[in-house]
Amino acid sequence: MKVSSLGRPVGAAVVAGLGVALVVVWIAEVGGGPWRAPTAIAPLGLAALLLVAAAWLLRSDLDGRIALQVPLTTLAGMLVFGSFGVFVVTGLLQPVPSNRPTQVVLHFVSVGGAVGVLVGLFAARQATTIRALRRSRDEYHDLFDGVGDTVLVHDTHGVVIAANGTALDRLGYDADTLTGRPIDAVEGDRVAADADAEEDADGADADDADRTPPDRIVYETVHTTADGETMPVEVSATLVQYGGSPAVLSVARDIGRRRASERELARKRDQLRALNRVLRHDIRNDMQIVLGLGRLLDEHVDEEGQEYLRTILDTGEHVVELTRSSRDLARTVAGEAELPLEAVSLPETLQAELDRRREAFGHATISLRGEVPDVDVRANDLLASVFRNLLNNAVQHSDRDEPAVEISADITRGDHTAVVRIADNGPGIAPSRQETVFGKGEKGLESEGTGLGLYLVQSLIEHYGGAVWIEDNEPRGTVVVVELPITEE
């Protein structure tokens, strides 16, 4: 760690020290002689080169160990060339003045130092580049092996040429065994994830044989392990360049859990559909008989019995409304019918349901304050169920002998939203329960005070992109506020 952090400053200091030493020797040897002569000034060029190299080395991003190679090659170059200079002076040259042999050796040292520092800098830069490439390669392998999905690469002939660690673990192969095997030995027949992918998986249409194949396709298939077991997977296959040649990169995700969830969802959907049929055909039909017979008793009971008869009829109507809410909720949750959003007339829907509730609850006063804005809201045919359940709830949960319900509607937020307010004079809802009464809490339908109808209201309003909440009424009672987006013309 110390070498890595101190390598650059130490290397730069050594290279600079060699340059300063060279200047000191040069001054001592040249003395008062003609220092501007070409043969005398050459060592100064090396000294300047060494100082520049030291400055560059200090500011570079070289690793400390690599940076130390520069002063070593510089010193080695000086020693080798200097030794050769001594050999030339002592063995080849004629006797010369006393200071000339030293200058000759100094020039050889200068040349060796120049060669050494340049070679050292080049080697250091190359080593740094190679080290960066190795680091990138290692990071690539770590990323490749770290992917949680099965990753296989096969060439255009269908031969596996690479696989990540997840693929080896899930398929039960080692790298040498899996590499070189045909992809068909691992991957089964393709099942297109959608119509477009199915067309892509077949390559090109018969009528358009020259069409360029897609760069990426998604399909479902099975992977076969080394033990012969199979697992369902979703594969995303992409055309890539691998090793300079075209290849196919396939990333396979295990969808076994998703398939199990889909089967469980289908089972629950079938159960909801069966429940829907039972509620619609059995309970509702039986309650219609009870209500019909109850109305026939109106002329045969005395004044005291009228109150009990009205309770029976109101309870029967509530049961019938529960079957309707259950049917609508089953359509929403089980997907028995598509629920596309469309433009629905707010005044027509609200007025029609208001008239029906007045007929069903003759003892209650259900009034409309003002005019309903003539707008269409984004909803569907179940919007009537929203108003029906809210009006039923306002009447059936009232503690008054003659419940009073008032409906009003307006447009807010720059004519983009319609707001319907349904106010009653009942006992009201405590503030602590106003958030959970629609089943918005963690317990859903099991939350305290939540009715099936109110849960349906909340589900549908959110599906429409609107909002529903509760406010206190004055002097008593509850106001349910429904906010619906207005469709653009």
VENKAGI-V549667 format. One line per field, one symbol per residue. phi: phi as a letter, one per 30 degrees, with the letter a starting at -180 (. if undefined). A space follows every 10 residues. Layout:
phi=???
This chain:
phi=.ddddcdddd dddddddddd dddddddddd hcdddddedc deedddeddd ddddddddcd cddedddddd dddddddddd dddddddddd ccddebeddd eddddddddd dddddddddd dddddddddd dddddddddd ddddddddcd cbbbddcicd caaddddddd diccdddddj dddddccddd bddadddddd ddjbdddbdc dddddbbbac abccdddjdb bdbccccbdb cbiibdaccc cccdcddddd dddddddddd dddddedddd ccdddddddd dddddddedc cddddddddd dddddddddd dddddddddd ddddidbdbd dbdbdddddd dddddddddd cddcccbcci cdedbccdaa dddddddddd deddddcdcc dbdbbbcbba bbhiicbcbc cccbcddibd edcddcddid dddhddddid cdddddeddd ddddicbbab bdccdajbbc cccbddddd
